[in-house]
Amino acid sequence: MLALTSVVGATMAAVMVVRGDITMAILLPAISIGYGLAVTLSASRSDVAAQLSGYEEDERRRLINLRATAATGDVLVAALVCGIAYKLVHDELGGPFSMLSALGGITYVIASVACTRAGNTSL
């Protein structure tokens, strides 16, 4: 987790420097790396931090991750549907909301087929 947040932080810093925003070039990586550091250091003492760090040592944590991922997907799908509805009310065809919804639907179908064919529930 710390390595990932460090890479993301460095990338954000580089983008902000190119854009000429030095304040954000300092602030964004500090937030990203700080998050990674906090989660990594507290993972041994906190179930939540261990979960956020990606450390799934047992079936319980894997199930929590699966449920949290499903809940996140549900919220994102609801947001996309609301975005499409908003755009349609304003006489537009949905734009990026339609494309992201289609991508989500296609991904769901492909994952369902792959999991069914493999005879398990993991990719």
SULKAFEN-V947382 format. One line per field, one symbol per residue. phi: phi as a letter, one per 40 degrees, with the letter a starting at -180 (. if undefined). burial: 1 if it has 24 or more other ideal C-beta (glycine too) atoms within 12 Angstrom, else 0. Layout:
# SULKAFEN-V947382
phi = ???
burial = ???
This chain:
# SULKAFEN-V947382
phi = .ccccccccccccccccccgbcdcccccccccccccccccccccbbcccccccgcbcacccccccccccccccccccccccccccdccccfbchfcccccccccccccccccccccccgabbc
burial = 100010001001100000000000000110011011001100100000011110000000000010000000000000010011000000000000100010010000000000000000000
